């Protein structure tokens, strides 16, 4: 085998590639941000509904918790939509996983010596 043929050989099986893509897309930072915004948005919206005049004097009568909670919910939903409409590229994820596997292989071979 030549060096070029050896470099193009994949270190990962198709199942490992699929698993890497699924894991990267599941743990996408946009999705985590969306989850946090939705959770906090629900909490703040509930507070705004249950106690709408809690800070009424400070906010000139505006139900600030209710509006802030609704805005947080909308932002969280937009992040999730963005994550679904434009997911991470499978090619980029696989390339990164291949590079990590190569580095691990080199390190492992270096440890054997």
Backbone as a chain_set.jsonl record, in Angstrom:
{"seq": "XXXXXXXXXXXXXXXXXXXXXXXXXXXXXXXXXXXXXXXXXXXXXXXXXXXXXXXXXXXXXXXXXXXXXXXXXXXXXXXXXXXXXXXXXXXXXXXXXXXXXXXXXXXXXXXXX", "coords": {"N": [[0.829, -1.185, 0.0], [0.488, 2.21, -0.79], [1.46, 5.414, 0.587], [-0.489, 7.333, 0.008], [-2.802, 5.827, -0.546], [-3.182, 4.643, 1.907], [-3.742, 6.864, 3.496], [-6.202, 7.719, 2.497], [-7.843, 5.694, 3.251], [-10.525, 4.863, 5.298], [-10.783, 5.256, 8.781], [-12.932, 4.775, 10.31], [-15.916, 2.867, 10.698], [-18.985, 2.573, 8.786], [-21.147, 2.572, 10.527], [-20.015, 3.773, 12.784], [-19.521, 6.298, 11.737], [-22.154, 7.154, 11.216], [-23.093, 7.185, 13.832], [-21.465, 9.182, 14.926], [-22.334, 11.429, 13.495], [-25.014, 11.541, 14.319], [-24.69, 11.942, 17.101], [-23.299, 14.392, 17.153], [-25.157, 16.107, 15.998], [-27.254, 15.871, 17.8], [-26.142, 16.968, 20.105], [-25.765, 19.586, 19.382], [-24.855, 22.937, 19.817], [-26.709, 24.958, 19.358], [-29.124, 23.646, 19.765], [-28.993, 23.05, 22.493], [-28.983, 25.639, 23.563], [-31.512, 26.427, 22.699], [-33.138, 24.707, 24.213], [-32.59, 25.613, 26.827], [-33.543, 28.293, 26.66], [-36.275, 27.8, 26.184], [-37.028, 26.4, 28.523], [-36.474, 28.316, 30.589], [-38.094, 30.322, 29.57], [-40.672, 29.229, 29.808], [-40.868, 29.063, 32.608], [-40.604, 31.798, 33.381], [-42.779, 32.876, 32.009], [-44.919, 31.587, 33.286], [-44.625, 32.672, 35.854], [-45.192, 35.305, 35.17], [-47.882, 35.06, 34.476], [-49.084, 34.094, 36.826], [-48.395, 36.001, 38.812], [-48.927, 38.836, 37.779], [-48.604, 41.573, 38.412], [-46.326, 41.882, 39.942], [-43.972, 43.454, 39.771], [-45.117, 45.836, 39.078], [-45.085, 48.63, 39.681], [-42.464, 49.353, 39.149], [-42.259, 48.918, 36.429], [-44.053, 50.494, 35.09], [-46.633, 49.394, 34.962], [-46.491, 47.381, 33.063], [-46.613, 43.98, 32.251], [-43.952, 42.636, 32.787], [-42.616, 40.187, 33.278], [-44.269, 38.343, 31.987], [-44.117, 39.191, 29.265], [-41.351, 39.0, 28.84], [-40.965, 36.261, 29.244], [-42.499, 35.211, 27.116], [-41.048, 36.21, 24.932], [-38.631, 34.879, 25.368], [-39.477, 32.239, 24.951], [-40.139, 32.374, 22.218], [-37.603, 32.939, 21.125], [-36.227, 30.587, 21.861], [-37.689, 28.699, 20.361], [-37.1, 29.623, 17.789], [-34.325, 29.114, 17.685], [-34.373, 26.296, 17.738], [-35.758, 25.772, 15.358], [-33.891, 26.824, 13.547], [-31.819, 25.023, 13.983], [-32.948, 22.691, 12.975], [-33.561, 23.38, 10.323], [-31.093, 24.071, 9.19], [-28.991, 21.875, 9.627], [-25.93, 20.59, 11.132], [-23.24, 19.929, 8.925], [-22.867, 16.741, 7.574], [-20.565, 15.86, 6.32], [-18.559, 17.531, 7.4], [-18.673, 16.759, 10.079], [-17.955, 14.049, 9.933], [-15.39, 14.292, 8.852], [-14.1, 15.572, 10.969], [-14.363, 13.588, 12.939], [-12.877, 11.546, 11.749], [-10.339, 12.735, 11.743], [-9.896, 12.934, 14.506], [-9.817, 10.204, 15.094], [-7.523, 9.461, 13.676], [-5.561, 10.919, 15.069], [-5.797, 9.687, 17.563], [-5.004, 7.115, 16.895], [-2.328, 7.525, 16.114], [-1.292, 8.44, 18.543], [-1.737, 6.176, 20.095], [-0.104, 4.308, 18.781], [2.339, 5.51, 19.279], [2.5, 5.214, 22.03], [2.887, 2.498, 22.256], [5.526, 2.034, 21.606]], "CA": [[0.0, 0.0, 0.0], [1.235, 3.459, -0.79], [1.04, 6.34, 1.642], [-1.72, 8.004, -0.401], [-3.9, 4.884, -0.372], [-3.367, 4.449, 3.338], [-4.353, 8.063, 4.063], [-7.598, 7.831, 2.094], [-8.594, 4.625, 3.895], [-11.28, 5.359, 6.439], [-10.523, 4.588, 10.06], [-14.218, 4.56, 10.958], [-16.922, 2.108, 9.956], [-20.162, 3.384, 8.453], [-21.945, 2.697, 11.754], [-19.361, 4.783, 13.628], [-19.766, 7.6, 11.102], [-23.554, 7.501, 11.479], [-23.202, 7.502, 15.256], [-20.816, 10.482, 15.135], [-23.229, 12.457, 12.95], [-26.183, 11.628, 15.202], [-24.269, 12.532, 18.379], [-22.961, 15.805, 16.953], [-26.394, 16.865, 15.753], [-28.03, 15.878, 19.042], [-25.483, 17.857, 21.057], [-25.499, 20.869, 18.736], [-24.964, 24.033, 20.78], [-27.964, 25.677, 19.104], [-30.218, 22.901, 20.388], [-28.879, 23.235, 23.945], [-29.435, 27.007, 23.838], [-32.963, 26.419, 22.512], [-33.744, 24.045, 25.371], [-32.498, 26.523, 27.972], [-34.465, 29.412, 26.462], [-37.648, 27.329, 26.346], [-37.262, 26.103, 29.944], [-36.576, 29.577, 31.316], [-39.255, 31.038, 29.05], [-41.869, 28.661, 30.437], [-40.872, 29.469, 34.021], [-40.86, 33.239, 33.491], [-44.155, 33.104, 31.554], [-45.809, 31.157, 34.374], [-44.544, 33.713, 36.892], [-45.905, 36.466, 34.645], [-49.322, 34.796, 34.506], [-49.52, 33.925, 38.218], [-48.224, 37.267, 39.539], [-48.652, 39.809, 36.716], [-48.276, 42.912, 38.915], [-45.289, 41.762, 40.956], [-43.117, 44.634, 39.645], [-45.927, 46.79, 38.325], [-44.665, 50.017, 39.903], [-41.163, 49.553, 38.511], [-42.346, 48.773, 34.973], [-45.186, 51.302, 34.611], [-47.8, 48.555, 34.738], [-46.272, 46.366, 32.031], [-46.361, 42.638, 32.793], [-42.621, 42.396, 32.222], [-42.292, 38.757, 33.323], [-45.036, 37.683, 30.94], [-43.538, 39.53, 27.962], [-39.998, 38.435, 28.76], [-41.131, 34.82, 29.073], [-42.959, 34.947, 25.749], [-39.911, 36.471, 24.039], [-37.677, 33.778, 25.546], [-40.045, 31.079, 24.266], [-39.991, 32.589, 20.772], [-36.179, 32.786, 20.797], [-35.921, 29.16, 21.956], [-38.287, 28.029, 19.205], [-36.316, 30.018, 16.611], [-33.065, 28.36, 17.709], [-34.666, 24.912, 17.359], [-36.061, 25.789, 13.922], [-32.598, 27.022, 12.876], [-31.081, 23.764, 14.108], [-33.569, 21.702, 12.09], [-33.498, 23.832, 8.93], [-29.696, 24.047, 8.739], [-28.217, 21.02, 10.537], [-24.49, 20.499, 10.902], [-22.896, 19.153, 7.737], [-22.372, 15.395, 7.878], [-19.179, 15.765, 5.838], [-17.692, 18.181, 8.389], [-18.661, 15.932, 11.285], [-17.18, 12.838, 9.636], [-13.985, 14.695, 8.713], [-13.598, 15.817, 12.319], [-14.256, 12.291, 13.613], [-11.737, 10.849, 11.133], [-9.114, 13.376, 12.243], [-9.738, 12.502, 15.898], [-9.412, 8.794, 15.075], [-6.12, 9.419, 13.247], [-4.733, 11.387, 16.189], [-5.814, 8.646, 18.593], [-4.202, 5.998, 16.399], [-0.918, 7.929, 16.195], [-0.934, 8.465, 19.967], [-1.702, 4.787, 20.558], [1.102, 3.691, 18.224], [3.472, 6.102, 19.984], [2.536, 4.643, 23.378], [3.352, 1.112, 22.171], [6.987, 1.999, 21.446]], "C": [[0.873, 1.248, 0.0], [0.718, 4.347, 0.319], [-0.278, 7.014, 1.296], [-2.924, 7.098, -0.19], [-4.202, 4.687, 1.106], [-4.06, 5.659, 3.961], [-5.823, 8.166, 3.711], [-8.456, 6.74, 2.717], [-9.255, 5.169, 5.159], [-10.948, 4.552, 7.694], [-11.821, 4.226, 10.773], [-15.128, 3.717, 10.073], [-18.1, 3.026, 9.656], [-21.036, 3.589, 9.689], [-21.349, 3.752, 12.684], [-19.554, 6.183, 13.058], [-21.188, 8.069, 11.375], [-23.753, 7.91, 12.931], [-22.581, 8.865, 15.554], [-21.704, 11.617, 14.645], [-24.423, 12.65, 13.875], [-25.823, 12.31, 16.524], [-23.973, 14.022, 18.228], [-24.215, 16.637, 16.74], [-27.265, 16.923, 16.999], [-27.458, 16.882, 20.034], [-25.087, 19.19, 20.443], [-25.762, 21.989, 19.747], [-26.259, 24.815, 20.593], [-29.136, 24.977, 19.771], [-30.18, 23.07, 21.907], [-29.342, 24.633, 24.354], [-30.951, 27.08, 23.712], [-33.664, 25.812, 23.72], [-33.725, 24.966, 26.586], [-33.469, 27.69, 27.844], [-35.911, 28.975, 26.676], [-37.951, 27.047, 27.815], [-37.425, 27.392, 30.744], [-37.777, 30.39, 30.853], [-40.547, 30.545, 29.665], [-41.967, 29.122, 31.886], [-41.244, 30.94, 34.161], [-42.279, 33.568, 33.028], [-45.151, 32.706, 32.635], [-45.8, 32.18, 35.5], [-45.31, 34.951, 36.438], [-47.411, 36.292, 34.662], [-49.833, 34.75, 35.938], [-49.458, 35.241, 38.986], [-47.914, 38.387, 38.538], [-48.217, 41.184, 37.213], [-47.18, 42.887, 39.966], [-44.371, 42.986, 40.934], [-43.843, 45.734, 38.88], [-45.486, 48.228, 38.482], [-43.351, 50.314, 39.187], [-41.247, 49.564, 36.988], [-43.516, 49.534, 34.366], [-46.383, 50.443, 34.215], [-47.65, 47.495, 33.663], [-45.977, 45.031, 32.719], [-45.035, 42.137, 32.213], [-42.242, 40.919, 32.23], [-43.022, 37.997, 32.217], [-44.415, 37.938, 29.568], [-42.132, 38.953, 27.787], [-40.066, 36.924, 28.544], [-41.565, 34.451, 27.668], [-41.819, 35.146, 24.757], [-38.878, 35.354, 24.152], [-38.181, 32.501, 24.868], [-39.871, 31.192, 22.753], [-38.536, 32.393, 20.351], [-35.774, 31.31, 20.845], [-36.466, 28.38, 20.773], [-37.514, 28.37, 17.936], [-34.976, 29.283, 16.553], [-33.299, 26.906, 17.275], [-34.996, 24.811, 15.867], [-34.773, 25.927, 13.121], [-31.802, 25.714, 12.869], [-31.644, 22.704, 13.154], [-33.459, 22.086, 10.614], [-32.079, 23.736, 8.38], [-28.87, 23.21, 9.717], [-26.729, 21.059, 10.201], [-24.224, 19.584, 9.713], [-22.311, 17.798, 8.139], [-20.918, 15.238, 7.439], [-18.203, 16.378, 6.838], [-17.559, 17.334, 9.65], [-17.79, 14.695, 11.072], [-15.7, 13.168, 9.501], [-13.355, 14.93, 10.081], [-13.41, 14.503, 13.084], [-13.081, 11.486, 13.062], [-10.419, 11.416, 11.656], [-8.849, 12.967, 13.693], [-9.273, 11.052, 15.967], [-7.952, 8.66, 14.649], [-5.191, 9.842, 14.382], [-4.663, 10.328, 17.283], [-4.962, 7.455, 18.172], [-2.713, 6.313, 16.497], [-0.457, 7.916, 17.643], [-0.804, 7.042, 20.501], [-0.455, 4.069, 20.04], [2.356, 4.232, 18.904], [3.622, 5.544, 21.386], [3.061, 3.214, 23.375], [4.873, 1.029, 22.178], [7.713, 2.197, 22.722]], "O": [[1.875, 1.32, 0.712], [-0.324, 4.077, 0.918], [-1.103, 7.248, 2.179], [-3.961, 7.552, 0.294], [-5.364, 4.577, 1.497], [-4.882, 5.498, 4.862], [-6.621, 8.642, 4.519], [-9.682, 6.85, 2.713], [-8.623, 5.842, 5.973], [-10.849, 3.326, 7.657], [-11.81, 3.456, 11.734], [-15.11, 3.843, 8.848], [-18.199, 4.123, 10.205], [-21.604, 4.665, 9.875], [-22.079, 4.53, 13.298], [-19.731, 7.143, 13.808], [-21.413, 9.229, 11.721], [-24.483, 8.855, 13.228], [-23.124, 9.624, 16.357], [-21.815, 12.65, 15.304], [-24.804, 13.78, 14.18], [-26.571, 13.159, 17.009], [-24.354, 14.822, 19.082], [-24.318, 17.753, 17.251], [-27.946, 17.922, 17.23], [-28.208, 17.569, 20.726], [-24.17, 19.851, 20.932], [-26.775, 21.98, 20.445], [-26.844, 25.285, 21.569], [-30.042, 25.633, 20.287], [-31.227, 23.217, 22.539], [-30.015, 24.793, 25.372], [-31.609, 27.724, 24.53], [-34.668, 26.344, 24.195], [-34.725, 25.088, 27.293], [-34.145, 28.042, 28.811], [-36.692, 29.705, 27.287], [-39.019, 27.415, 28.304], [-38.393, 27.549, 31.489], [-38.41, 31.073, 31.658], [-41.421, 31.341, 30.006], [-43.039, 29.526, 32.338], [-42.103, 31.289, 34.97], [-42.92, 34.451, 33.599], [-46.127, 33.419, 32.87], [-46.853, 32.518, 36.041], [-46.004, 35.577, 37.239], [-48.145, 37.263, 34.843], [-50.892, 35.301, 36.239], [-50.381, 35.56, 39.736], [-46.773, 38.839, 38.453], [-47.519, 41.896, 36.492], [-47.111, 43.788, 40.802], [-44.027, 43.503, 41.996], [-43.225, 46.477, 38.117], [-45.508, 48.983, 37.51], [-43.158, 51.417, 38.676], [-40.396, 50.158, 36.326], [-43.925, 49.246, 33.242], [-47.067, 50.742, 33.236], [-48.606, 46.773, 33.381], [-45.183, 44.971, 33.657], [-45.004, 41.332, 31.283], [-41.61, 40.443, 31.287], [-42.448, 37.108, 31.588], [-44.211, 37.001, 28.796], [-41.777, 38.476, 26.709], [-39.304, 36.374, 27.747], [-41.059, 33.489, 27.09], [-41.643, 34.341, 23.843], [-38.311, 34.928, 23.145], [-37.393, 31.764, 24.275], [-39.5, 30.223, 22.09], [-38.266, 31.753, 19.335], [-35.056, 30.837, 19.964], [-35.79, 27.5, 20.239], [-37.295, 27.498, 17.094], [-34.543, 28.874, 15.475], [-32.498, 26.353, 16.521], [-34.564, 23.875, 15.194], [-34.581, 25.227, 12.127], [-31.19, 25.354, 11.863], [-30.889, 21.91, 12.592], [-33.284, 21.221, 9.756], [-31.887, 23.358, 7.225], [-28.136, 23.758, 10.539], [-26.33, 21.503, 9.125], [-24.913, 18.58, 9.526], [-21.381, 17.723, 8.942], [-20.132, 14.565, 8.105], [-17.14, 15.813, 7.095], [-16.473, 17.207, 10.216], [-16.984, 14.34, 11.932], [-14.848, 12.417, 9.976], [-12.215, 14.534, 10.324], [-12.418, 14.328, 13.79], [-12.371, 10.821, 13.817], [-9.495, 10.667, 11.973], [-7.709, 12.686, 14.063], [-8.433, 10.706, 16.798], [-7.221, 7.837, 15.198], [-4.165, 9.207, 14.628], [-3.602, 10.095, 17.863], [-4.276, 6.855, 19.0], [-1.924, 5.466, 16.916], [0.637, 7.439, 17.946], [0.114, 6.734, 21.261], [0.178, 3.31, 20.775], [3.327, 3.498, 19.088], [4.739, 5.41, 21.886], [3.62, 2.758, 24.373], [5.444, 0.068, 22.693], [8.944, 2.192, 22.74]]}, "num_chains": 1, "name": "protein.A"}
